Amino acid sequence: MTPDPIIAAFRFGYGLPSPAGAPRGPEAMLAALAGPDTMATAFPGPRVDAAMLALMNDADTALRTSRRSEGAAATEARATYRAHIADLQSLRTDAVKASFARAVEAPDGFRERLVQFWSSHFTTTARSNTQAALPAALVEEAIRPHLTGPFSAMLRAAILHPAMLSYLDQSASIGPNSAFGQRKNKGLNENLARELLELHTLGAGSGYTQTDVRQMAELLTGLFMGKKGVTFNPVRAEPGPETVLGQTYDGDTLAAITRALDDLAIRPETATHLARKLATHFVADSPDPAIVTAIELALTQSNGDLMAAYTALLTHPAAWDPRKQKARQPFDFIAASLRALGLTGPQILRMGDGPFRRLILSPMTPMGQPWQAAPGPDGWAEEAEAWITPQGMAARITWAMEVPGRLVRPLPAPQTLLDRCLSASASDALIWAVPRAESVRQGVGLILASPDFNRR
């Protein structure tokens, strides 16, 4: 099947109009993905650096002081805490703006779509106001730099990131037979080990046991998110070797953990799990088994090379089925709408925080996808039924009718917008209805709320 550039734009990017220089077929898409990450440079995001750690630590200190103090001292500490939290929230908001700016501007939309896919695969959510910017930092530090390398590199970076350790309470997991555990009468927390096996690598029902989970949890003890970031403290680690899936890892060290992660990354069960997720996310809720097998084989034969997986995905005939079998998730919908309306990345960055939250960020919540706040560690649902709900569609329709006119003045003529954002993929029903809209506002809303625009 000959790849269609319209399908490429919808299924593997953020829709039409395609930015200048956008690749039009699998070879060009893969070449662009293998090239430099220009959007990360143009629209940088937050990182867990010394400045962020200082903000987080100072906020925690101020909060503790406010709770221990009275009178003027407590008032001053609360004001300090609020100021630090405002700075951390600003980092978060800047990161959201950058994500939309990248989606709108990126000529290689496939890269941005992959970032969203892997961000859901390695879902984290801020557990407190102090951690507001951590999930975005994980995307910058663990996802984007490792999109095209071995899966083992991304897995290591994501699992050992402060956002993941904080989200899954790893700092509360202490070897029960360690010196620290014996002294403090503390024990294991299996959250990270369980999600590592069930969600990030092998997949549910792949044959691992509760014993494997516990042994993995014991191996992970010693990992700690503290004031200086992620450290490994052998005093907190469970002493002795651990055996996971028949493989024994000696030594209470960070090296033993990374060896286990590398082994999990290239397991055949992991290849099966990742192949199914990639095909489901990009192609169809119930993908052709042949494309799943092709991606799985590529991962297995390459020891988890992600570019091999993407090549198998993009070059398989099932990837270019002309039927739009997926529903755009709310982030995809709003990003595609902003591109269709002609907004640029710099314009998004220049928006005031208040208008940005009201017009772009907050509307994602009634649509069912509050920013970086998935309902669980398994990330966002894939099936269309999770997104095309009465409440979700009502929110999309309201947004399509009310928000474009606040973002773009004047609004584009509906016929111009129809040609720009749907081209030859517009249905006969929509082509008939748009010229008959009672106003420009209604015509624009009709296009953006249509099934034609909301499916990919």
N, C-alpha and C positions, 0 to 999 in steps of 0.2 A: 504494500500500500504506500503511495506517495505521500510523504508528510505534508500536511496543509499548514501554512503559516498562521492561519486563524486559529486552528486547533492548538498549535504551539503556544500562541499568545494566551489562550484561555486556560488550557489544561496545565501548562508548565510555567505560567507567568501570571501577571495581573491584568491581562486583557489588553484590548485595543484602546487607543492607538499605540502601536509599538514605538518605543523611543528610537531615535536615530541610531543606526548601527546594531539594532537588535538582530540576533541570529535567527535564521528562518527554518532550520532543519537540525536533525540530531548531531551531525558532525560539527556544525558551527556552534550549536549550543554547548557541546562538550568542550570545544576549544575555548569558548568564552569562560566556561566554568574553571578550566585549568589555568586561565590567566589571572592577572592581579585582581584583588578585591577592591575595585575602585570606590564602591559605595561605602565601605568601612572607613576609607580615607576621607571621602567627601563629607560624610555624616557620622562622625565618631560617637561611640557609646561609652558608658561608664566602665571602669575597671576597679578591681579591689586593690587599690594602691595605698600608699601610706596615708594620703589625704582622706580617703574614704574610711579606712580603719580608725583614723583619729576622730573623725566625725562620729562614727558609731560608738567608739569607746567613751568619748566625751558625753554623748547623749545618755548612755547607760549610767555613767557616773552622776550626771545631773539628776537623772530620775531617782537613783538611789538616795542622793542627798536630799531631794525634795520630800522623800518619804520618811527620812530620819529626822528632818529638821522641823522647826516651827517658826511662825512669824515671818519676819522679813527674809530670813535665810531660805525658808521654804519657797517663798514667793520668787526670790531671785533664781533659785535652782529650777523652778518650774519654767520660768521665762527662758533660761538658758537651754533647757531641754526642748522647749517648743522651737527655739531658733535653730537648733541642730536638726531637729526632725524636718523643719521646713527646707533646710538645705538638702537633706537626703531625699525628700519628696521631689524637690526640683531636679535632682539627678534622675529620678525615675521618670518624671514628665519629659525631660529632655531625651531620654532613651526611647520613649514612645514616639515622640516627634521624629526622631531619627529613623525609627522603623518604618513609619509611613513615608517619610521622605525617600528612603531607599527603595521602597516598593514602587513609588511613583516614578522615580528617575531611572531606575536600573535598566540598562539595555539588556543585561542578562538576567531576566526575571526568574529563571530557573534557580539561580543561586539564592535569591531571596525566598523563594518558595521552599527550598531545601532548609533554609535557616528556620522557617516556621515549623516545618515537619520535625526536625530534630529537636527544636525547642520544646515541642509537645512530647516527644519521645522521652526527653530528659526533663520532664516538668518539675519546676520548683515554684513555690509561692512564699512570699515574705511572711514569716510567722509573727512579726512585730513591726512597729513603725521604724525601729532602728534598722531593720533589714530591708527597707523599702527598695533599695537599688540593687540588692544582691542577685535577683533573678535575671535582670538585664545584664549584669556583669558576667554571669555564666554564659549568656549568649555570645558576648564579645570575646571571652577568654577561652571557652571550651568548645563552642559550636563553630563559629565562623572560621577560626584558624585551621580547623581539622575537617572541613567539609569534603576535601578531595583526597585525603590520605587514608591510611588504614583505620578501620573502625576501632582498633585497639587504642589508638592515640586519642580519639574523641572520647572513648569510654573512660580512659584514665583521667582525662582532663575534667570530665563532667562529674564523675563519682568523687573525685578528690577536691572538688571546688567548694569554697565556703558556703555557697548557696545550697548545694545538695546536702552537705553535712548538717547545716542548720535546719533545713526543711525536714529531714528525716531523723532528727534528734540523735545524730551519731555521737555527739559529745556526752550524751547520757549513757552510752554503752561502754561498760567497763568490764574487763576480764574478772569474773567472780573469784578466780584463784590468784589474781595478781596481788602484788603488795598493796596497791591503792584500794582495790576492791575489798580485800580482807580487812583493811584498816577502817574503811568507810562503810562496810557492809553494803556494797553496791554490786549490781550485776548487769547482765546483757540487755540491750535494746536491739531487737532484731529487724527494725524497720528498714534500714539501708540494705542489709543482706537480703531480705525478702524481695524488695523491689528490684534490686540488682539482678536477681535470678529470674523473677517472674515477669518484669516489665522491660528491663534494659537489655537483657541478653537472651536467655533460653526461651522464655515465654511460658505462659500457664499451660499445664498439662504436658510438659515436655519430658517428664520423668524424674526430675529432681525430687528429693524427699525433705521432710522436716529436719532430718539429721544434717543434710547438706546446708540448709538454711542456718542451723545453729552453728555448725562448723565455720561457715562463712562469716557469721556474726562474730565469732570468737577471733577469727583471723583479722577482722577489721578493727577490733579494739586497739586502742592506742591512738587512733585518729581523733583529733581534737580541734575544734574551731575556737580559738581564743583571741586575746587582744592583738596578737601579732599575726593573725590569720590562721591557716591550717598548719598544724604541727603534728608530729608523731611522737608520743610519749611512751616509751617502753614500760614505764612504771605502771601505766594503766592497762597494758596489753595482757591478754591471757597467755600464760607461759606454755611453752611446748608446741609441737607441730599440730596442724589441723589438716583434715582430709576432706576435700570437697570434690564430689563426683569422681571418687576413686583416685584423685591426685593429692599427694601429700606436700604440704608447704612447711618447710622448717624455718624456725627463727621468728622471733617477735620483732619484725622489722617492716619498714615501709616497702622494702624490696620484695618481701614475700607477698605483700598485698598486690603490688603491681604485676608480679608474675601470675597471680591468680586471675587478675583482670585480663591480662593478655591471653591466657588460656581460654577464658570464657568468651572472649571476642571472636575466636576462630572455631568455636564448637559448631558442629553441623546443625544443632538445634537453634543456635543463634542465627545462622544463615537463613534457616527456614522462617524464623520469626520476623527478621528484618525484611526479607523478600516479600512476605505477605503484607506487612505494614506499608512498604513503599508502593506496591501495586494498588493496594486499597486506597491509599491517600491520593495518588495521582490519577488513577485510571477509572476505577469503579468500586462501589461498595462490595460487590461480589466479583472480583476480577477473574478473568480467564485463567484457569490453573496453569496454562502453558507459560504465561508471562511470569507468574510466581516462580515456576520451576527454573526459568531462564535466569532470573535474578539470583535465585538461590545457588544455582550452579556457578554463576560468576563469582559470587562471594566465597563459595567453598574452594574453588580452584585458585583463587587469588589470595587466600588467607585473609579475607575480609577487606579487600581493597574497595573503597567506596566508589571510585571512578569506574571500576569494572561493573559494579552494581548499576550505576547510572547509565552506563553504556548499554547494558542488557535491557534496562527499562526503556530507554529512548529509541532503541533500534528494533524493538519487537513490534510486529504489526498490530497487536492488540492495543498498543499505546496510542495508535492513530485512528482508532474507531471513531467515526464522525458523530456518533451519539454522545450527547452530553449526559454522562451518567453520575456526575458528582454535583453536590450543592456547594456553592461558595459559602465558606464560613464567614462570620461577621467581619473579621479583620480583612479577609479577601474582598468582601463586598464593598466595604468603605474605601479600601485602598484603590480598587478598580474604579470606583465612582469618582474619587479625587482625580485619578489619571484621566478618566473620560471627560471630566469637567474642565480639564486643562490646568489644574493646580500644579505648581512645581515644588520640588524639594525645598528650595530656599524659602518659598512662601510659607510652607508648613512650619519651618523652623522659626520664622518671624512672627507667627501667631502668638498672641498673648496667652499665658497659661490658662486664664479663665475661659476665654472663647474656645481654646483648643479642647479643654475638658468638656465644655457644654456641647460643642458641635461635633466632636469626633470621638473623644475617649469615653465619656459617660454613656452615649447611646449604644455602645457595644454591650453594656450590661443587660438591658431589656431584650437585646437580640440573642442573649444566651452565652456571650463570651466576654466576661469582664477581663480586662487586660491582665495577663500573667496570673490568673486566679482560677485555674482549672479546678473542678470539684474534687479531684483526687490525683494521686501520683501517676495514674494511667493516662493523664493528659486529656485532650479534647476528643470527643466522639467523632467518628468518621461518617456514620450513616446519615443519609439525607434527612431521615425522620427526626434526628436530634436537632436539626436547624430549621427545617421548614415546618414550624409549629404555628398554631394560631397566634400566640403571643409574639413569637419571633418574627413572623411575617408582618404582623401589625406594626412592630417597631421598625422594620425595614421600610414599610410603606410610608409611615409617618416621617422617617428620616428623608426618604426620597422626595417627598412632597414639600417638606418644610426647610431642610437644611441647605440644599444647593444654592438657593437664592440668597442665603446669608454668606456663602463662601465665594460666589462668583457673580459679579455685576458688570455688564448685563449677563443673564443666562444665555447659553447658546441656543440658537433656534432648534427646536426639537428634531426637525428633519436632518439638520447638520449633525446633531449629537447621535442620532440613530445611525447615520452613515459612519461616523467616526468610531463609535464604540462597539458596533455589532457587524457592520459591513454586510457581507453576503450571508452571515449566519442569522440575520433577523428573520423571524417567522412571518408568514403571510398575514397572520392575525395582527401582529404588532405593526407591520407596514401599513395595514389598513387603518388601525386605530390612531396612530400618532398624528396624522394630519387633521384628524377630527377632534383633537383635544381642544378644550374650551379656552385654554391659556397656555402661554409658554411654560409657566410653572407646572401646570398639570401635565403637559406633554413630556417635560423632562422627568417628572416623577413617574409617569407611566413607563418610560423606558427603563429607568433604574430599578423599578420595582417588578419588572417583568420576569417571567421564567427564563426568557432568552438571556437576560443579563445575569440572573442569579444561579445559573447552572454552568458547569464547565466540563 
